[in-house]
Amino acid sequence: MKTAQLRTETAVFPSDEKSTEIPDFIIEETNVEHIFYINEICKETLWSATARGTGISGRPPELLAKKMKEGEAVIAFAPDGKWAGFAFISSWENGRYVSNSGLIVAPEFRHTGLAKKIKRKIFELSRKKYPNALIFSLTTGLAVMKMNHELGFEPVTYSELPSDDQFWENCKSCINCPILLSKERKNCLCTAMLYNPKGNIR
């Protein structure tokens, strides 16, 4: 793999439900070498969101670089070393909450089962780095909702998400932000889902 060559979760990829799995993807925790792929990741995320007309909370390249350096992201490659997918995590309220965000799969690798593999890998990374945290996901995508459900996430109200203003600040780049603000951050088009490591959401 050519590690030297080569945005929350409103994931922007079609459902993997009818996929033919390709078992040879390499999915690994990120490090400083993976910063090379940031522009490609950001470009594909923006293009996919625009093409599909989905809401997406954008993330600046500088933030993604920081995530990569700190090992708070995962990146996927095809067997020939070509970039194939990405996702990252963020912590809120002193580690009480962790979000799984920015899941993106390169167009040529969609419908291969890769999205589900990345989703599981980023979930495992969240559990490893923040074993006691409540892990949450905001998404408009049915495919992501199904993946979350398989991992033990349950739908919750927005009142059970972080109250940190910085978290909600990230939603300003989403086309659906006016809806969120009109509802005083109590609801929007995204479905909120939460995983509680103690097995008791409420």
HELIX and SHEET records of a PDB file:
HELIX    1   1 VAL A   32  TYR A   37  5                                   6    
HELIX    2   2 ILE A   38  ARG A   52  1                                  15    
HELIX    3   3 PRO A   61  LYS A   69  1                                   9    
HELIX    4   4 PRO A  107  PHE A  109  5                                   3    
HELIX    5   5 LEU A  114  LYS A  129  1                                  16    
HELIX    6   6 LEU A  142  LEU A  151  1                                  10    
HELIX    7   7 TYR A  158  GLU A  160  5                                   3    
HELIX    8   8 ASP A  165  GLU A  169  1                                   5    
HELIX    9   9 ASN A  170  SER A  173  5                                   4    
HELIX   10  10 CYS A  177  SER A  182  1                                   6    
SHEET    1   A 7 ILE A  26  GLU A  29  0                                        
SHEET    2   A 7 ALA A  73  PHE A  77 -1                                        
SHEET    3   A 7 TRP A  83  TRP A  92 -1                                        
SHEET    4   A 7 TYR A  97  VAL A 105 -1                                        
SHEET    5   A 7 LEU A 134  THR A 139  1                                        
SHEET    6   A 7 THR A 191  TYR A 195 -1                                        
SHEET    7   A 7 GLU A 154  VAL A 156 -1                                        
END                                                                             
